[in-house]
């Protein structure tokens, strides 16, 4: 049963990510019949800590507070990706999981869990900007860069910023049921569960500087996304054989012509959904998907959410009607 929660901080903690944990677990909502958690903020580096925003936080609790917690949360912090972590903090996190407690990271807090060895052989989430570094630092971790959170009980990891809300509500839902999680979400004025993953928030601009020999073809492809083209046609435009063109394309873009066009079509669909009131049929035609059904299928495959849900997220419910 989840009754006792501790957030453990180091210098440079991000106030928003800490605030997410305080909002979900640190407020008394007993007037609505909701559970009250024994919540505390503990420090791994002395009684007074500096936040990323420049102000300080004081707490009477040290790492001993983690020994009684059912859930230990590590919020994100400045330089958490690269800094050296206190050895006694890493040991306290290992003790927590050994005795059956859960640990949760928000954004870059996952690097602390990695240093404690808690990601080895486990799937995990992190902000998409840090996914490559997390994989490099902890090669035994299975990083999933497109998801909002991963539950590998007793280790739960979440992506950047607001994904911490998703993970906290997931834990409440898992331990105390959907009714409790939904009521807390309603008080916070947030959805109790979000569709899709991080992919819908990630911009992937084309690294043109690396495309020395196929750059002109790429520019032409971008201007003609609504057209069906073959590798043979693209190779002819580049004055190469199809085999040479395919090899050069892979070398300079890191993907195949088909996958590159597919990704650019999805990016164009994202822009049209965000900036226009065009119908799904019109967007499907302009992006080369042909039909709204094909657009929806490829959009869900690429981003984990539907075009309608994406438009609703970025423009409000009226735009998706």
MIPA-15900 format. One record per residue: residue in one letter; x, y, z of N, C-alpha, C, O in turn. Coordinates in steps of 0.02 Angstrom, whole numbers. Example, Ala and Ser with C-alpha at 12.3 -4.5 7.8 and 13.67 -1.06 7.14 Angstrom:
   resn       nu       nv       nw      cau      cav      caw       cu       cv       cw       ou       ov       ow
      A      660     -284      390      615     -225      390      660     -165      390      712     -166      423
      S      642     -112      354      684      -53      357      645        2      394      670       57      402
***
This chain:
   resn       nu       nv       nw      cau      cav      caw       cu       cv       cw       ou       ov       ow
      X       42      -60        0        0        0        0       44       62        0       93       66       37
      X       27      110      -41       66      172      -47       41      222        5      -14      250       -2
      X       80      234       56       62      283      107      117      333      123      104      388      146
      X      180      314      110      237      354      131      281      370       70      306      325       37
      X      290      434       56      326      456       -5      379      506       15      368      551       55
      X      439      497      -14      494      544       -2      524      565      -68      540      523     -110
      X      532      630      -77      569      656     -135      639      673     -111      647      710      -62
      X      689      647     -146      758      659     -125      792      706     -174      788      697     -235
      X      825      758     -147      851      812     -188      927      818     -181      957      799     -131
      X      957      845     -235     1026      867     -233     1027      940     -254      976      968     -276
      X     1084      972     -248     1091     1041     -270     1072     1047     -344     1088     1004     -384
      X     1038     1102     -360     1019     1115     -429      953     1085     -450      937     1084     -509
      X      914     1059     -402      850     1028     -418      806     1076     -457      806     1137     -444
      X      768     1049     -505      721     1090     -544      657     1099     -505      625     1049     -487
      X      635     1159     -492      575     1170     -451      512     1140     -481      470     1114     -444
      X      504     1142     -548      442     1116     -577      436     1041     -565      384     1017     -542
      X      489     1004     -579      486      932     -571      475      913     -498      439      865     -483
      X      506      950     -452      493      939     -381      421      957     -365      388      921     -328
      X      396     1012     -393      327     1033     -381      276      982     -403      224      975     -371
      X      290      947     -458      245      894     -482      235      842     -428      179      822     -413
      X      290      820     -398      287      768     -347      251      794     -285      210      759     -255
      X      265      857     -266      231      887     -208      157      893     -220      117      882     -175
      X      138      911     -281       67      921     -297       28      856     -294      -28      855     -269
      X       57      802     -320       21      738     -320       20      706     -251      -32      683     -229
      X       77      706     -216       82      668     -154       84      711      -90       76      684      -35
      X       94      776      -97      105      817      -38       47      858      -14       53      893       36
      X      -11      855      -48      -69      895      -28     -120      853       10     -129      794       -5
      X     -152      883       58     -205      851       96     -271      860       59     -299      915       57
      X     -296      807       29     -360      809       -7     -412      766       28     -458      739       -4
      X     -404      759       92     -450      717      130     -521      743      129     -569      705      140
      X     -531      809      116     -598      837      112     -638      807       54     -699      811       52
      X     -602      776        6     -635      743      -50     -632      667      -43     -647      631      -91
      X     -614      643       15     -610      572       25     -549      540       -7     -548      479      -16
      X     -499      579      -24     -439      553      -56     -386      537       -3     -386      566       51
      X     -341      491      -19     -290      472       31     -241      529       45     -227      570        2
      X     -217      530      106     -166      578      126     -101      541      134      -97      492      172
      X      -49      563       99       15      529      101       60      561      154       59      622      164
      X       99      520      188      151      545      232      209      565      186      249      523      167
      X      212      629      170      258      653      118      312      697      150      299      736      195
      X      373      689      124      429      730      148      479      742       91      486      701       46
      X      513      798       96      568      814       51      633      803       89      644      832      142
      X      675      760       63      738      743       96      797      768       54      792      773       -7
      X      851      784       87      911      810       53      967      759       55      979      726      105
      X     1002      754       -1     1061      711       -5     1124      752        5     1179      724        5
      X     1117      819       13     1176      862       16     1167      919       66     1179      977       50
      X     1147      902      126     1142      953      179     1073      982      186     1030      971      143
      X     1061     1020      238      994     1045      254      968     1100      207      908     1111      203
      X     1013     1133      171      993     1187      126     1019     1173       56     1078     1159       47
      X      974     1176        7      991     1160      -62      975     1219     -107      926     1255      -96
      X     1015     1228     -158     1003     1278     -209      962     1247     -266      977     1192     -288
      X      911     1282     -289      872     1258     -345      900     1285     -411      941     1332     -411
      X      879     1255     -465      899     1278     -531      877     1350     -544      908     1386     -582
      X      822     1371     -511      795     1438     -522      828     1491     -478      812     1551     -485
      X      874     1472     -434      912     1521     -396      892     1528     -324      931     1556     -285
      X      833     1505     -303      815     1509     -233      836     1445     -197      857     1397     -228
      X      830     1445     -131      852     1387      -92      793     1353      -59      740     1382      -48
      X      805     1289      -42      756     1249       -6      789     1221       56      845     1196       53
      X      754     1226      113      780     1198      175      735     1140      197      674     1144      190
      X      766     1088      222      727     1030      246      764      998      305      825      994      305
      X      727      976      355      760      942      412      776      869      398      808      837      439
      X      755      844      340      763      772      327      824      758      284      839      794      236
      X      860      706      303      916      681      264      899      614      233      841      595      228
      X      950      577      213      938      514      178      906      461      221      877      413      195
      X      909      468      287      877      419      331      801      417      319      768      367      333
      X      773      473      293      700      476      281      680      427      226      623      405      223
      X      727      410      182      711      364      127      698      293      151      663      254      118
      X      726      276      210      721      207      235      650      188      255      636      129      264
      X      606      236      263      537      220      283      487      233      227      427      223      237
      X      510      254      168      465      272      114      444      212       73      483      167       59
      X      380      212       53      355      162        4      375      181      -66      382      138     -110
      X      383      247      -78      402      272     -143      454      326     -133      443      374      -95
      X      511      319     -167      564      370     -167      567      401     -236      574      366     -286
      X      562      467     -239      561      503     -303      624      545     -310      644      580     -264
      X      655      540     -370      714      580     -386      695      629     -442      694      608     -500
      X      680      692     -426      663      740     -479      725      760     -518      782      743     -500
      X      714      795     -573      769      818     -616      808      874     -582      785      904     -534
      X      867      887     -609      907      942     -582      959      965     -631      976      930     -679
      X      985     1023     -619     1038     1052     -662     1100     1009     -658     1124      993     -604
      X     1127      991     -716     1188      952     -721     1181      881     -693     1232      848     -683
      X     1120      858     -680     1112      789     -656     1136      739     -708     1153      682     -691
      X     1138      759     -771     1159      713     -824     1233      696     -817     1253      640     -832
      X     1273      743     -792     1346      734     -793     1380      734     -725     1438      716     -721
      X     1346      755     -673     1379      765     -609     1396      700     -573     1374      646     -594
      X     1435      705     -520     1450      648     -477     1398      646     -422     1383      697     -390
      X     1369      587     -409     1315      581     -361     1343      555     -294     1389      514     -293
      X     1315      579     -238     1339      555     -173     1332      479     -166     1279      452     -182
      X     1384      447     -143     1384      374     -138     1330      350      -90     1299      298     -101
      X     1318      389      -35     1267      367       13     1197      373      -16     1152      337        5
      X     1186      419      -64     1121      423      -98     1111      362     -141     1056      332     -140
      X     1160      341     -178     1154      282     -221     1141      220     -179     1101      177     -198
      X     1175      215     -122     1164      158      -78     1093      159      -49     1061      107      -43
      X     1068      218      -32     1000      224       -4      948      204      -56      897      173      -38
      X      959      219     -119      913      199     -172      914      123     -182      862       92     -192
      X      973       94     -178      977       21     -184      943      -13     -125      909      -63     -133
      X      952       15      -65      918      -14       -6      842      -10      -14      807      -56        6
      X      819       44      -42      746       53      -49      717       -2      -93      666      -33      -74
      X      748      -16     -150      720      -68     -193      730     -137     -163      689     -182     -173
      X      785     -147     -127      798     -212      -96      745     -230      -44      729     -289      -35
      X      717     -180      -10      667     -195       41      596     -190       13      548     -197       51
      X      589     -180      -54      523     -182      -84      491     -115      -99      434     -114     -122
      X      526      -60      -87      499        6     -104      507       19     -179      547      -13     -213
      X      468       67     -203      475       88     -273      518      151     -276      521      190     -229
      X      552      159     -334      587      222     -346      562      249     -413      550      212     -460
      X      554      315     -415      529      349     -475      576      406     -492      596      445     -448
      X      595      412     -556      635      469     -578      592      513     -624      549      488     -660
      X      606      577     -621      575      625     -667      630      656     -709      676      688     -682
      X      626      647     -775      674      674     -823      745      653     -804      759      593     -799
      X      791      701     -794      862      684     -785      876      649     -719      933      628     -707
      X      827      644     -675      836      604     -614      853      532     -629      880      496     -586
      X      837      510     -690      850      440     -709      925      425     -710      945      368     -700
      X      967      476     -720     1039      465     -720     1064      444     -651     1112      407     -644
      X     1030      468     -599     1047      448     -531     1030      374     -521     1069      336     -491
      X      972      353     -547      954      283     -542     1003      239     -581     1021      184     -559
      X     1026      264     -638     1075      227     -677     1140      218     -638     1170      164     -639
      X     1162      271     -605     1224      266     -566     1217      218     -507     1266      189     -485
      X     1156      209     -483     1143      161     -429     1137       90     -454     1129       43     -414
      X     1140       80     -520     1134       14     -549     1062      -11     -556     1051      -70     -569
      X     1014       34     -548      944       13     -548      914        9     -618      857      -14     -626
      X      951       31     -669      926       27     -738      952      -35     -775      929      -50     -830
      X      998      -70     -746     1029     -127     -780      976     -180     -798      941     -206     -755
      X      971     -194     -864      924     -244     -887      852     -222     -886      807     -262     -897
      X      840     -158     -874      771     -132     -871      758      -82     -927      803      -47     -949
      X      696      -81     -950      674      -28     -994      667       36     -953      651       34     -894
      X      679       94     -985      674      157     -948      659      214     -996      668      209    -1057
      X      635      269     -967      617      329    -1005      659      387     -981      682      389     -924
      X      667      435    -1026      701      498    -1009      680      549    -1061      654      531    -1114
      X      691      612    -1047      678      664    -1097      716      648    -1161      773      627    -1159
      X      682      658    -1218      711      638    -1282      779      669    -1295      820      641    -1332
      X      793      728    -1266      858      760    -1277      915      722    -1243      973      728    -1263
      X      898      682    -1192      950      647    -1154      954      573    -1170      994      537    -1140
      X      913      548    -1217      909      476    -1227      975      446    -1252      995      393    -1229
      X     1009      480    -1297     1073      454    -1322     1126      452    -1267     1163      403    -1261
      X     1128      505    -1227     1178      507    -1172     1163      454    -1120     1209      424    -1093
      X     1099      442    -1105     1082      391    -1057     1103      322    -1082     1129      281    -1044
      X     1092      309    -1146     1113      245    -1175     1189      238    -1173     1215      183    -1161
      X     1224      293    -1186     1297      290    -1185     1324      279    -1115     1370      239    -1104
      X     1295      314    -1066     1319      309     -997     1303      241     -966     1343      213     -929
      X     1244      215     -982     1222      153     -951     1200      104    -1005     1140       96    -1017
      X     1247       72    -1038     1231       30    -1096     1188      -31    -1078     1158      -60    -1123
      X     1183      -50    -1015     1141     -106     -997     1068      -86     -987     1024     -128     -977
      X     1055      -20     -990      986        4     -986      955        0    -1056      989       10    -1106
      X      890      -13    -1058      853      -16    -1122      811       48    -1128      754       50    -1105
      X      840       99    -1158      809      165    -1161      754      166    -1214      765      146    -1271
      X      696      191    -1195      640      199    -1241      627      274    -1249      593      304    -1208
      X      654      305    -1302      654      378    -1307      587      409    -1325      580      470    -1319
      X      537      370    -1346      475      399    -1369      417      395    -1320      362      418    -1336
      X      428      367    -1261      372      356    -1215      372      409    -1160      422      442    -1147
      X      314      418    -1128      308      466    -1073      334      437    -1008      365      474     -968
      X      324      374     -996      352      342     -937      356      267     -948      323      240     -993
      X      396      234     -907      403      161     -910      397      134     -839      431      159     -793
      X      355       84     -830      347       52     -765      381      -16     -768      354      -63     -797
      X      441      -21     -738      476      -84     -731      483      -97     -656      537      -98     -628
      X      426     -108     -625      420     -115     -553      479     -155     -524      492     -211     -546
      X      514     -127     -475      498      -69     -434      529       -3     -458      530       46     -421
      X      553       -1     -519      585       59     -546      539       89     -599      524       58     -649
      X      517      151     -587      475      187     -634      514      248     -657      540      286     -615
      X      518      259     -722      555      316     -749      510      355     -795      469      327     -831
      X      517      421     -794      475      464     -836      517      512     -877      574      527     -859
      X      487      537     -930      521      584     -975      518      655     -946      506      664     -886
      X      528      704     -988      537      773     -965      475      804     -934      419      792     -956
      X      486      845     -884      440      892     -855      371      862     -840      363      825     -792
      X      321      878     -883      252      858     -868      242      783     -870      192      758     -843
      X      287      745     -902      281      672     -901      287      645     -830      265      590     -816
      X      317      684     -785      318      665     -715      248      660     -686      234      618     -643
      X      203      704     -709      133      701     -687      102      635     -709       69      601     -670
      X      114      616     -773       88      554     -799      111      494     -757       72      450     -740
      X      176      494     -740      203      437     -702      176      435     -631      159      381     -606
      X      171      494     -599      144      495     -531       71      472     -530       52      433     -486
      X       31      495     -577      -39      474     -579      -44      400     -596      -90      366     -573
      X        2      375     -637        3      303     -651       14      262     -588      -19      212     -577
      X       59      285     -545       73      249     -483       11      250     -438       -8      200     -408
      X      -21      309     -433      -82      314     -393     -136      267     -421     -169      232     -383
      X     -144      268     -487     -194      225     -519     -180      152     -505     -226      112     -492
      X     -116      133     -508      -96       64     -497     -108       42     -425     -129      -14     -413
      X      -94       86     -377      -97       69     -307     -167       79     -277     -189       39     -236
      X     -201      133     -299     -263      151     -266     -323      157     -313     -378      178     -293
      X     -313      138     -376     -369      133     -422     -381      195     -464     -358      250     -446
      X     -417      187     -520     -428      243     -566     -470      299     -537     -461      357     -555
      X     -515      284     -491     -558      337     -463     -516      387     -424     -526      448     -430
      X     -469      362     -384     -425      407     -345     -381      448     -393     -375      509     -385
      X     -351      415     -442     -308      450     -490     -347      502     -529     -322      557     -540
      X     -408      486     -549     -449      533     -587     -467      594     -546     -468      650     -571
      X     -483      584     -482     -500      640     -439     -441      686     -427     -448      748     -427
      X     -381      657     -418     -321      698     -409     -308      737     -473     -292      796     -471
      X     -314      704     -531     -302      738     -595     -352      795     -604     -334      848     -630
      X     -414      784     -584     -465      836     -592     -447      896     -549     -455      953     -570
      X     -424      884     -488     -403      939     -445     -343      977     -475     -338     1038     -467
      X     -299      940     -509     -241      972     -540     -256     1002     -608     -214     1037     -637
      X     -316      990     -633     -337     1013     -700     -290      987     -753     -266     1024     -796
      X     -278      922     -751     -237      888     -801     -274      824     -822     -315      799     -784
      X     -259      798     -881     -290      735     -901     -264      678     -858     -204      676     -844
      X     -306      631     -836     -283      575     -796     -238      528     -835     -200      490     -806
      X     -243      530     -902     -201      489     -944     -194      523    -1012     -244      544    -1041
      X     -133      531    -1036     -122      563    -1101     -111      512    -1155      -79      460    -1144
      X     -138      527    -1215     -126      484    -1272      -56      494    -1299      -28      549    -1295
      X      -28      440    -1327       35      447    -1363       96      452    -1317       91      440    -1257
      X      152      471    -1347      214      475    -1311      251      539    -1327      222      587    -1353
      X      317      539    -1312      357      599    -1324      365      616    -1398      376      674    -1415
      X      359      566    -1442      375      577    -1512      336      636    -1541      362      671    -1585
      X      275      647    -1518      235      701    -1546      262      770    -1528      241      819    -1558
      X      307      774    -1479      334      839    -1458      405      850    -1483      435      902    -1469
      X      432      803    -1520      502      806    -1541      507      834    -1612      474      809    -1658
      X      548      885    -1621      562      910    -1688      625      875    -1713      675      870    -1676
      X      623      852    -1775      682      818    -1804      701      853    -1870      685      827    -1923
      X      734      909    -1866      753      944    -1927      804      904    -1967      843      864    -1939
      X      804      913    -2031      849      877    -2076      920      904    -2070      931      964    -2078
      X      969      861    -2056     1039      883    -2051     1069      892    -2121     1108      850    -2144
      X     1051      947    -2154     1070      956    -2224     1146      960    -2233     1172      941    -2286
      X     1182      984    -2183     1254      993    -2192     1289      927    -2206     1345      927    -2233
      X     1259      871    -2188     1290      806    -2198     1271      775    -2266     1297      723    -2285
      X     1225      808    -2302     1199      779    -2364     1234      810    -2425     1205      853    -2459
      X     1295      789    -2437     1335      821    -2489     1313      803    -2560     1310      847    -2603
      X     1298      740    -2572     1284      719    -2641     1210      710    -2655     1190      711    -2713
      X     1168      702    -2604     1097      694    -2616     1056      754    -2592      995      751    -2591
      X     1090      807    -2573     1056      866    -2546     1004      895    -2593      949      912    -2572
      X     1022      901    -2658      975      930    -2706      914      885    -2715      858      910    -2722
      X      924      820    -2713      868      774    -2719      823      779    -2658      762      776    -2664
      X      853      787    -2599      814      794    -2539      770      856    -2543      711      854    -2524
      X      798      911    -2566      759      973    -2573      701      962    -2622      645      986    -2610
      X      713      927    -2677      659      913    -2725      606      868    -2693      547      880    -2702
      X      627      818    -2656      580      773    -2623      535      811    -2574      475      798    -2570
      X      565      858    -2538      525      898    -2490      471      938    -2526      416      947    -2499
      X      487      962    -2586      438     1003    -2623      385      961    -2657      335      988    -2680
      X      395      895    -2660      349      852    -2696      326      793    -2653      321      736    -2676
      X      312      808    -2590      290      754    -2545      223      724    -2564      207      668    -2544
      X      184      761    -2603      118      736    -2623      122      689    -2683       71      662    -2704
      X      183      678    -2709      192      636    -2768      221      568    -2748      260      563    -2701
      X      202      516    -2785      233      450    -2776      295      446    -2820      290      457    -2881
      X      351      430    -2791      413      425    -2829      447      359    -2813      437      330    -2759
      X      488      336    -2858      525      274    -2849      599      289    -2840      622      344    -2856
      X      635      240    -2814      708      248    -2806      740      260    -2874      788      298    -2880
      X      713      226    -2925      741      235    -2992      734      307    -3016      780      334    -3046
      X      676      337    -3003      666      407    -3023      712      454    -2985      739      501    -3014
      X      720      442    -2920      764      484    -2880      837      475    -2900      875      524    -2903
      X      855      414    -2915      924      401    -2938      939      437    -3003      993      465    -3012
      X      891      436    -3048      900      470    -3112      908      545    -3101      949      577    -3135
      X      871      573    -3055      876      644    -3040      945      660    -3011      972      715    -3022
      X      974      612    -2974     1040      622    -2945     1096      600    -2991     1155      606    -2974
      X     1078      575    -3052     1127      551    -3101     1169      495    -3072     1230      494    -3079
      X     1135      447    -3040     1168      389    -3012     1128      327    -3030     1070      331    -3051
      X     1160      269    -3022     1123      207    -3029     1080      199    -2966     1098      225    -2913
      X     1024      163    -2969      982      153    -2910     1021      124    -2851     1010      144    -2794
      X     1066       76    -2864     1104       46    -2809     1150       97    -2776     1154      100    -2715
      X     1186      136    -2817     1231      187    -2789     1192      240    -2751     1213      261    -2697
      X     1135      261    -2780     1095      312    -2747     1070      288    -2679     1074      324    -2630
      X     1045      226    -2677     1019      200    -2614     1075      196    -2561     1063      211    -2502
      X     1135      177    -2583     1191      173    -2535     1211      242    -2510     1221      252    -2450
      X     1217      291    -2556     1235      359    -2537     1181      390    -2491     1197      424    -2443
      X     1119      377    -2508     1064      404    -2469     1067      379    -2397     1060      418    -2349
      X     1079      314    -2389     1085      284    -2323     1144      314    -2285     1139      329    -2225
      X     1200      323    -2319     1260      349    -2287     1249      421    -2262     1273      439    -2208
      X     1214      462    -2302     1210      533    -2287     1149      553    -2246     1149      606    -2215
      X     1098      511    -2244     1039      528    -2204     1027      479    -2147      989      493    -2101
      X     1059      421    -2150     1049      371    -2098      986      332    -2105      966      296    -2059
      X      952      337    -2162      890      301    -2172      880      288    -2246      922      307    -2287
      X      825      256    -2264      810      241    -2334      767      297    -2363      735      334    -2326
      X      764      302    -2431      720      352    -2461      648      346    -2439      615      396    -2426
      X      623      284    -2434      553      274    -2413      542      300    -2343      493      336    -2331
      X      586      282    -2296      576      304    -2227      585      380    -2221      551      412    -2182
      X      631      408    -2261      641      481    -2259      578      517    -2282      556      564    -2250
      X      550      495    -2338      489      527    -2363      432      519    -2313      394      566    -2301
      X      426      460    -2284      373      448    -2236      379      496    -2177      329      525    -2155
      X      439      504    -2151      449      549    -2095      434      622    -2114      402      657    -2075
      X      455      643    -2173      441      712    -2194      366      723    -2204      341      777    -2190
      X      331      672    -2228      259      678    -2236      225      686    -2168      178      725    -2161
      X      248      648    -2119      219      654    -2052      234      724    -2023      191      755    -1992
      X      295      749    -2033      312      816    -2010      268      869    -2042      245      915    -2008
      X      257      863    -2107      212      910    -2142      142      905    -2114      109      956    -2103
      X      118      844    -2102       52      835    -2072       48      869    -2003       -2      900    -1987
      X      101      862    -1964      102      896    -1899       94      971    -1906       55     1003    -1871
      X      132     1001    -1954      128     1073    -1963       58     1094    -1986       32     1145    -1962
      X       28     1056    -2031      -39     1073    -2055      -91     1065    -2000     -138     1105    -1996
      X      -84     1014    -1958     -131     1005    -1903     -125     1061    -1852     -174     1082    -1822
      X      -64     1086    -1842      -53     1139    -1794      -76     1207    -1820     -101     1248    -1782
      X      -66     1220    -1885      -72     1288    -1911     -132     1300    -1956     -146     1358    -1973
      X     -169     1248    -1977     -224     1258    -2023     -287     1223    -1997     -285     1184    -1950
      X     -343     1239    -2030     -407     1207    -2016     -425     1156    -2070     -483     1136    -2075
      X     -377     1135    -2109     -391     1090    -2164     -418     1023    -2138     -400     1001    -2083
      X     -461      992    -2177     -489      927    -2157     -436      873    -2161     -383      883    -2190
      X     -451      816    -2131     -404      760    -2133     -393      736    -2204     -338      716    -2223
      X     -446      737    -2244     -439      716    -2314     -393      763    -2352     -351      741    -2391
      X     -400      828    -2340     -357      877    -2374     -285      870    -2352     -239      874    -2394
      X     -274      860    -2288     -205      850    -2263     -176      786    -2290     -117      784    -2308
      X     -216      734    -2294     -191      670    -2321     -169      679    -2394     -119      651    -2414
      X     -207      717    -2432     -189      729    -2502     -125      770    -2507      -81      754    -2546
      X     -121      824    -2469      -62      869    -2473        2      835    -2450       56      852    -2473
      X       -4      786    -2404       56      754    -2378       74      690    -2415      124      658    -2400
      X       34      672    -2464       50      613    -2504       25      548    -2475       41      494    -2501
      X      -13      550    -2421      -40      489    -2392     -102      465    -2429     -121      406    -2425
      X     -134      510    -2466     -190      491    -2508     -257      492    -2474     -303      527    -2496
      X     -265      453    -2421     -328      449    -2386     -319      465    -2312     -264      458    -2284
      X     -374      486    -2280     -371      501    -2208     -354      439    -2168     -321      443    -2117
      X     -377      380    -2192     -363      318    -2156     -288      303    -2157     -260      282    -2106
      X     -256      313    -2214     -184      301    -2219     -146      352    -2177      -97      334    -2143
      X     -167      415    -2179     -137      466    -2137     -140      446    -2064      -90      449    -2028
      X     -198      425    -2042     -206      406    -1972     -161      347    -1954     -129      347    -1901
      X     -158      297    -1997     -117      238    -1984      -43      256    -1977      -10      236    -1929
      X      -17      295    -2024       54      313    -2022       69      362    -1965      123      359    -1936
      X       22      406    -1950       31      454    -1896       37      418    -1829       80      433    -1788
      X       -8      370    -1818       -7      331    -1756       58      291    -1751       88      287    -1697
      X       79      261    -1806      141      222    -1806      201      265    -1788      246      243    -1752
      X      202      327    -1814      261      370    -1804      260      405    -1737      312      412    -1705
      X      201      426    -1714      197      470    -1655      159      440    -1596      161      468    -1542
      X      125      384    -1607       89      354    -1552       25      389    -1533       -1      377    -1479
      X        0      432    -1576      -64      466    -1564      -98      480    -1631      -65      477    -1683
      X     -163      494    -1630     -199      505    -1692     -193      577    -1715     -177      621    -1674
      X     -205      591    -1779     -204      661    -1802     -254      704    -1764     -238      762    -1747
      X     -313      677    -1750     -363      717    -1713     -339      734    -1643     -346      791    -1620
      X     -310      684    -1609     -284      697    -1541     -226      746    -1543     -220      788    -1498
      X     -184      741    -1593     -128      787    -1600     -153      858    -1609     -128      904    -1576
      X     -200      868    -1653     -228      935    -1665     -261      961    -1601     -254     1021    -1585
      X     -295      918    -1565     -327      939    -1503     -275      961    -1451     -285     1009    -1415
      X     -219      925    -1449     -166      943    -1402     -136     1010    -1416     -122     1048    -1369
      X     -124     1026    -1480      -88     1087    -1497     -133     1146    -1515     -110     1203    -1518
      X     -198     1133    -1528     -241     1189    -1546     -304     1193    -1505     -342     1241    -1513
      X     -318     1145    -1462     -377     1147    -1421     -432     1103    -1450     -430     1085    -1509
      X     -482     1084    -1410     -534     1037    -1431     -578     1063    -1488     -603     1024    -1528
      X     -587     1130    -1493     -630     1156    -1546     -600     1144    -1614     -636     1130    -1662
      X     -534     1147    -1620     -501     1138    -1685     -506     1067    -1710     -504     1055    -1770
      X     -513     1019    -1665     -515      948    -1685     -585      924    -1699     -595      867    -1719
      X     -634      968    -1690     -704      947    -1700     -718      934    -1774     -774      916    -1792
***
